[in-house]
Amino acid sequence: MPTTSTKSRNSAIVQYAVPRRGLPSAASLRKWAGARVLIRIVGEREGRRLNKAFRGKDKATNVLSFAYGDMRGDIVLCHPVIAREARAQGKPLAAHYAHLVVHGVLHLRGHDHAKKRDAARMERAEIRILRRLGFADPYE
């Protein structure tokens, strides 16, 4: 499928590499990001290829972040993985997307979750930001 892009001055650029039907709007994704980033929504094949190339893991993952310094970068969201997770966790798709966009932006800003202490700090930030955006705690 060809990529479609939507952009707004001084905000995130959103690319859809999958059909947009049922996905969050570009305006919602930009709002949740709150930063100048590129958000690309991909299918399983591209998600797997990117995860293998950059993380050495031969499977698609929900979100990948690529930082370019100065709090800029790309966030890649794999729609099939996100949709499966949302269904399995009984969450609205939009809420799960919002969580993963916020999660990706926090990675671009230097947050990490490799250590327990850092993970707890990152989760608190996600909860606080998502609450401000009108979403429930994703960890409950």
C-alpha positions as a Markdown table, in Angstrom:
| # | Residue | x | y | z |
|---|---|---|---|---|
| 1 | Met | 0.0 | 0.0 | 0.0 |
| 2 | Pro | 1.3 | 3.4 | -0.8 |
| 3 | Thr | 2.2 | 5.7 | 2.1 |
| 4 | Thr | -0.1 | 8.6 | 2.8 |
| 5 | Ser | 1.2 | 11.5 | 4.9 |
| 6 | Thr | -0.6 | 14.2 | 6.7 |
| 7 | Lys | 1.2 | 17.1 | 8.3 |
| 8 | Ser | 0.6 | 20.3 | 10.1 |
| 9 | Arg | 3.0 | 23.1 | 10.6 |
| 10 | Asn | 4.9 | 22.8 | 13.9 |
| 11 | Ser | 3.5 | 19.4 | 14.8 |
| 12 | Ala | 4.0 | 15.8 | 14.1 |
| 13 | Ile | 4.0 | 14.4 | 10.6 |
| 14 | Val | 1.8 | 11.3 | 10.3 |
| 15 | Gln | 2.3 | 8.6 | 7.7 |
| 16 | Tyr | -0.2 | 5.7 | 7.2 |
| 17 | Ala | 1.4 | 2.7 | 5.4 |
| 18 | Val | -1.8 | 0.7 | 6.1 |
| 19 | Pro | -5.4 | 1.5 | 5.3 |
| 20 | Arg | -6.6 | 4.3 | 7.6 |
| 21 | Arg | -10.0 | 2.8 | 8.2 |
| 22 | Gly | -10.6 | 2.4 | 12.0 |
| 23 | Leu | -7.3 | 4.0 | 12.9 |
| 24 | Pro | -6.9 | 7.1 | 15.0 |
| 25 | Ser | -7.0 | 10.3 | 13.0 |
| 26 | Ala | -3.8 | 12.2 | 12.2 |
| 27 | Ala | -5.1 | 15.1 | 14.4 |
| 28 | Ser | -5.4 | 12.7 | 17.4 |
| 29 | Leu | -2.0 | 11.3 | 16.8 |
| 30 | Arg | -0.5 | 14.8 | 16.6 |
| 31 | Lys | -2.3 | 15.8 | 19.8 |
| 32 | Trp | -1.1 | 12.7 | 21.7 |
| 33 | Ala | 2.5 | 13.2 | 20.5 |
| 34 | Gly | 2.7 | 16.9 | 21.4 |
| 35 | Ala | 6.0 | 17.1 | 19.7 |
| 36 | Arg | 7.6 | 17.5 | 16.2 |
| 37 | Val | 8.1 | 13.9 | 15.3 |
| 38 | Leu | 7.2 | 11.6 | 12.4 |
| 39 | Ile | 4.6 | 9.0 | 13.3 |
| 40 | Arg | 4.4 | 6.1 | 10.9 |
| 41 | Ile | 1.8 | 3.4 | 11.2 |
| 42 | Val | 2.9 | 0.2 | 9.5 |
| 43 | Gly | 1.8 | -3.3 | 8.8 |
| 44 | Glu | 3.2 | -6.5 | 10.3 |
| 45 | Arg | 5.8 | -7.0 | 7.5 |
| 46 | Glu | 7.4 | -3.6 | 7.9 |
| 47 | Gly | 7.2 | -3.7 | 11.7 |
| 48 | Arg | 9.0 | -7.0 | 11.7 |
| 49 | Arg | 11.7 | -5.8 | 9.2 |
| 50 | Leu | 12.4 | -2.7 | 11.2 |
| 51 | Asn | 12.5 | -4.5 | 14.6 |
| 52 | Lys | 14.9 | -7.1 | 13.1 |
| 53 | Ala | 17.1 | -4.5 | 11.5 |
| 54 | Phe | 17.4 | -2.1 | 14.5 |
| 55 | Arg | 16.8 | -4.4 | 17.5 |
| 56 | Gly | 17.8 | -7.8 | 16.2 |
| 57 | Lys | 14.4 | -9.2 | 17.1 |
| 58 | Asp | 12.7 | -11.2 | 14.3 |
| 59 | Lys | 9.1 | -10.2 | 15.1 |
| 60 | Ala | 6.9 | -7.1 | 14.8 |
| 61 | Thr | 6.6 | -5.0 | 18.0 |
| 62 | Asn | 4.0 | -2.4 | 18.9 |
| 63 | Val | 6.2 | 0.7 | 18.9 |
| 64 | Leu | 9.7 | 1.6 | 17.9 |
| 65 | Ser | 11.4 | 5.0 | 18.5 |
| 66 | Phe | 14.3 | 6.4 | 16.6 |
| 67 | Ala | 15.8 | 9.5 | 18.2 |
| 68 | Tyr | 17.7 | 12.1 | 16.2 |
| 69 | Gly | 18.8 | 14.3 | 19.1 |
| 70 | Asp | 17.2 | 17.6 | 20.3 |
| 71 | Met | 14.1 | 15.5 | 21.3 |
| 72 | Arg | 13.3 | 14.8 | 17.6 |
| 73 | Gly | 12.8 | 11.5 | 15.9 |
| 74 | Asp | 10.5 | 8.9 | 14.4 |
| 75 | Ile | 7.9 | 6.8 | 16.1 |
| 76 | Val | 6.8 | 3.6 | 14.2 |
| 77 | Leu | 3.5 | 2.0 | 15.3 |
| 78 | Cys | 2.7 | -1.5 | 14.1 |
| 79 | His | -1.1 | -1.5 | 13.7 |
| 80 | Pro | -1.7 | -5.3 | 13.7 |
| 81 | Val | 0.3 | -5.7 | 16.9 |
| 82 | Ile | -1.5 | -2.8 | 18.6 |
| 83 | Ala | -4.9 | -4.0 | 17.5 |
| 84 | Arg | -4.2 | -7.5 | 18.9 |
| 85 | Glu | -2.9 | -6.1 | 22.2 |
| 86 | Ala | -5.9 | -3.7 | 22.6 |
| 87 | Arg | -8.3 | -6.6 | 22.1 |
| 88 | Ala | -6.4 | -8.9 | 24.4 |
| 89 | Gln | -6.2 | -6.2 | 27.1 |
| 90 | Gly | -9.9 | -5.1 | 26.7 |
| 91 | Lys | -8.8 | -1.5 | 25.9 |
| 92 | Pro | -10.2 | 0.9 | 23.3 |
| 93 | Leu | -7.9 | 1.0 | 20.3 |
| 94 | Ala | -7.6 | 4.8 | 20.6 |
| 95 | Ala | -6.5 | 4.5 | 24.2 |
| 96 | His | -3.8 | 2.0 | 23.4 |
| 97 | Tyr | -2.6 | 4.1 | 20.5 |
| 98 | Ala | -2.4 | 7.2 | 22.7 |
| 99 | His | -0.4 | 5.2 | 25.3 |
| 100 | Leu | 2.1 | 4.0 | 22.7 |
| 101 | Val | 2.5 | 7.4 | 21.1 |
| 102 | Val | 3.2 | 8.9 | 24.6 |
| 103 | His | 5.6 | 6.0 | 25.3 |
| 104 | Gly | 7.4 | 6.6 | 22.0 |
| 105 | Val | 7.8 | 10.3 | 22.7 |
| 106 | Leu | 9.1 | 9.7 | 26.2 |
| 107 | His | 11.8 | 7.4 | 24.6 |
| 108 | Leu | 12.7 | 10.2 | 22.3 |
| 109 | Arg | 13.1 | 12.5 | 25.3 |
| 110 | Gly | 15.5 | 10.1 | 26.9 |
| 111 | His | 13.3 | 7.9 | 29.1 |
| 112 | Asp | 14.0 | 4.2 | 29.3 |
| 113 | His | 12.6 | 1.2 | 31.0 |
| 114 | Ala | 15.5 | -1.3 | 31.1 |
| 115 | Lys | 15.9 | -0.9 | 34.9 |
| 116 | Lys | 13.0 | -1.2 | 37.3 |
| 117 | Arg | 13.5 | 2.3 | 38.7 |
| 118 | Asp | 13.6 | 3.8 | 35.3 |
| 119 | Ala | 10.5 | 1.8 | 34.2 |
| 120 | Ala | 8.5 | 3.0 | 37.2 |
| 121 | Arg | 9.5 | 6.6 | 36.5 |
| 122 | Met | 8.5 | 6.3 | 32.8 |
| 123 | Glu | 5.2 | 4.7 | 33.8 |
| 124 | Arg | 4.4 | 7.5 | 36.1 |
| 125 | Ala | 5.1 | 10.0 | 33.3 |
| 126 | Glu | 2.9 | 8.0 | 30.9 |
| 127 | Ile | 0.0 | 7.9 | 33.4 |
| 128 | Arg | 0.3 | 11.7 | 34.1 |
| 129 | Ile | 0.4 | 12.6 | 30.4 |
| 130 | Leu | -2.4 | 10.2 | 29.5 |
| 131 | Arg | -4.6 | 11.5 | 32.3 |
| 132 | Arg | -4.1 | 15.1 | 30.9 |
| 133 | Leu | -5.2 | 13.8 | 27.5 |
| 134 | Gly | -8.3 | 12.3 | 29.0 |
| 135 | Phe | -7.2 | 8.6 | 29.1 |
| 136 | Ala | -7.2 | 6.2 | 32.0 |
| 137 | Asp | -4.2 | 4.6 | 33.6 |
| 138 | Pro | -3.0 | 2.0 | 31.0 |
| 139 | Tyr | -1.5 | -0.2 | 33.7 |
| 140 | Glu | -4.7 | -0.8 | 35.6 |
